[in-house]
Amino acid sequence: MCGSFERYVDGYLYNGQLGQIDFKFSKLGECKPSQTIDVISYASADYNQQHRGHAIADKTLQLQAFNWGLKTQWSPKLLINARLETVTQKPSFSEAFAYRRCLIVLSAWHEWRDEGGAKKQQYRFSYQHRQALVMAGIYYPATEQSVNGSFVSLTCAPSPKFSQYHHRMPFLLRDPEAYLQGNFNAARAVRELHLGDSQMAIEAV
């Protein structure tokens, strides 16, 4: 997955055990790494200490504005994506995956493919009915080094429909609430929440 997605829906109606919650976004248009972007997560000022190894006690959902991309001491580049297949094995991601999950709402994402021309051809991937998509993510609270905090999006191996465009794709959720509430740590269990591609549209732009 490349480092670019669109958000043209100004809100997202979350349906779950807490009822319906209508979230309104402040960041619209094209979203790129390092930008501050709203994500949905449980309220969690002391999440790690309160909920380690236990069911989530505070089920208050909220919008939090984080920078897209994690800064590390061992890489000069921002880490914007984490692979679902190895997220539980990587020290940079495993704790956040277990205890700090978030939802990233988007309208579409982009990939570029080399087709022999002077420039790579850009493609736009979206839901056929123009409905919002929800991508799985993990987040990191604010620190002295990252005053806004940060988030990383999860990617997975592409389905056959998308494999001709890129070797990765966003991990899109068919059940966002199950992803947030899941007390499972195994990435293989999370794979069952994947949206699939039966109603996805692809267009050259």
matplotlib code that plots the C-alpha trace (Angstrom):
import matplotlib.pyplot as plt

x = [0.0, 1.3, 1.3, -1.9, -5.6, -8.7, -11.4, -14.3, -16.9, -17.3, -18.6, -18.9, -21.9, -20.6, -23.0, -22.1, -23.0, -22.8, -25.5, -25.0, -22.3, -21.9, -18.3, -17.4, -14.0, -11.8, -9.4, -10.9, -9.3, -6.1, -4.3, -0.6, 2.1, 3.1, -0.3, -2.6, -5.6, -8.6, -8.9, -11.5, -10.4, -11.4, -10.7, -7.5, -5.4, -3.8, -4.8, -1.7, -1.8, -5.5, -6.3, -3.3, -4.5, -8.1, -11.3, -11.7, -13.4, -13.9, -16.0, -16.1, -15.3, -13.7, -11.9, -8.2, -6.0, -2.7, 0.1, 0.3, 3.6, 5.8, 9.2, 11.8, 15.5, 16.6, 15.1, 15.2, 11.9, 8.5, 6.9, 3.4, 2.3, 2.6, 2.2, -0.7, 1.3, 4.1, 2.5, 2.6, 6.3, 7.7, 8.7, 7.6, 4.1, 3.2, 2.2, 0.1, -1.6, -2.5, -3.7, -4.0, -6.1, -7.9, -10.1, -9.1, -12.0, -11.3, -13.1, -10.4, -6.7, -4.2, -1.6, 0.8, 1.7, 4.5, 2.9, 5.8, 4.9, 6.8, 4.9, 3.4, -0.4, -2.3, -5.3, -8.0, -9.6, -13.0, -16.2, -18.6, -21.4, -19.1, -19.6, -16.9, -14.2, -12.6, -9.0, -7.4, -4.7, -2.7, -1.8, 0.8, 0.0, 1.8, 5.3, 8.0, 9.3, 5.8, 3.6, 0.5, 1.0, 1.0, -0.8, 0.2, -2.1, -2.3, -1.7, -2.2, -1.4, -3.6, -6.5, -6.3, -8.3, -5.7, -2.5, -1.8, -1.6, 0.5, 1.9, 0.1, -3.3, -5.0, -6.5, -10.2, -12.6, -16.0, -16.6, -14.8, -16.2, -14.9, -11.4, -11.5, -12.9, -11.0, -8.9, -7.1, -3.5, -3.0, -3.0, -4.5, -7.6, -7.9, -7.8, -11.3, -12.5, -11.2, -13.8, -12.9, -13.0, -16.4, -17.8, -14.7, -14.2, -10.9, -10.5, -7.5, -7.1]
y = [0.0, 3.4, 6.4, 8.1, 7.8, 9.9, 10.9, 12.8, 11.7, 14.3, 11.8, 8.2, 6.5, 3.9, 1.1, -1.2, -2.4, 1.2, 2.2, 4.6, 7.3, 9.9, 11.0, 14.2, 14.6, 17.7, 16.4, 15.9, 15.4, 13.6, 12.2, 11.6, 10.5, 13.0, 14.8, 15.0, 12.8, 11.8, 8.1, 6.4, 4.5, 3.8, 6.6, 5.4, 7.8, 4.9, 2.1, -0.1, -0.1, -0.5, -3.1, -5.3, -8.8, -7.8, -6.9, -3.2, -1.5, 2.0, 1.6, 5.3, 5.8, 9.0, 10.7, 11.3, 13.3, 11.6, 12.1, 9.3, 7.6, 6.4, 7.9, 5.4, 5.7, 3.0, 4.3, 7.8, 7.0, 7.2, 3.8, 4.3, 0.6, -2.6, -6.0, -8.0, -11.2, -10.0, -7.3, -9.5, -10.2, -6.8, -4.9, -1.6, -2.8, -5.8, -3.8, -1.3, -4.1, -5.8, -2.7, 0.4, -0.3, 2.3, 2.7, 4.8, 5.9, 6.5, 6.9, 5.4, 4.7, 4.9, 2.8, 3.5, 0.9, 0.9, 0.3, 1.3, 5.0, 8.1, 8.1, 5.4, 5.0, 5.9, 3.8, 4.6, 1.9, 2.5, 0.9, 0.5, 2.3, 5.2, 4.2, 4.7, 2.1, 1.3, 0.4, -1.2, 0.7, 1.0, 4.1, 5.6, 8.3, 11.7, 11.9, 14.6, 13.4, 13.2, 15.8, 14.7, 11.0, 8.8, 6.0, 3.2, 1.5, -2.3, -3.9, -7.5, -9.6, -8.5, -10.5, -11.7, -8.7, -6.3, -8.3, -7.0, -3.4, -3.8, -6.5, -5.1, -3.6, -2.0, -4.3, -3.3, -4.3, -5.8, -5.6, -2.6, -3.2, -6.7, -5.4, -2.8, -5.1, -8.2, -9.5, -11.8, -11.0, -13.5, -11.8, -15.0, -14.4, -10.8, -12.0, -13.3, -9.6, -8.8, -7.1, -8.8, -7.3, -8.4, -4.9, -2.9, -0.6, 0.1, 3.1, 4.7, 8.4]
z = [0.0, -0.9, 1.5, 0.3, 0.9, 0.5, 3.0, 1.5, 3.9, 6.6, 9.2, 10.0, 11.7, 14.0, 14.9, 17.8, 21.3, 22.4, 19.9, 17.1, 17.4, 14.7, 14.3, 12.5, 10.9, 10.8, 8.2, 4.7, 1.2, 0.5, 3.5, 3.5, 6.0, 8.7, 8.5, 11.5, 10.9, 13.0, 14.0, 16.2, 19.3, 22.9, 25.4, 26.9, 28.9, 30.9, 28.6, 28.9, 32.7, 33.1, 30.5, 30.1, 29.9, 30.7, 28.9, 28.1, 31.0, 29.5, 26.4, 25.5, 21.9, 20.7, 17.9, 18.4, 16.1, 15.5, 13.0, 10.4, 10.8, 13.7, 14.3, 15.6, 16.7, 14.3, 11.0, 9.4, 7.7, 9.2, 9.7, 8.2, 7.7, 9.7, 8.2, 9.6, 9.2, 11.5, 13.7, 16.8, 16.3, 15.8, 19.0, 17.4, 16.8, 19.0, 22.2, 20.2, 18.3, 21.6, 23.5, 21.3, 18.2, 16.2, 13.1, 10.1, 8.0, 4.3, 1.0, -1.2, -1.5, -4.4, -6.0, -8.9, -11.5, -14.0, -17.4, -19.6, -20.0, -19.0, -15.7, -13.6, -13.9, -10.8, -9.7, -7.2, -5.1, -3.4, -2.4, -5.3, -3.6, -2.4, 1.2, 3.7, 4.2, 7.6, 7.8, 10.8, 12.7, 15.9, 17.7, 20.0, 22.6, 22.6, 23.9, 24.1, 20.7, 19.2, 20.7, 18.7, 19.0, 16.0, 14.2, 11.8, 9.4, 8.9, 5.6, 4.3, 1.3, -1.6, -2.9, -6.5, -7.7, -6.3, -6.7, -10.2, -8.9, -5.7, -3.4, -0.4, 0.4, 3.4, 5.9, 5.5, 8.2, 7.8, 11.6, 13.0, 16.5, 16.7, 15.8, 18.5, 21.2, 20.3, 23.2, 20.8, 20.0, 17.1, 13.7, 12.2, 14.2, 13.0, 9.4, 9.7, 10.0, 6.5, 4.3, 1.0, -2.4, -3.9, -3.9, -4.5, -7.6, -9.4, -11.7, -13.5, -12.6]

ax = plt.figure().add_subplot(projection="3d")
ax.plot(x, y, z, "-o")
ax.set_aspect("equal")
plt.show()
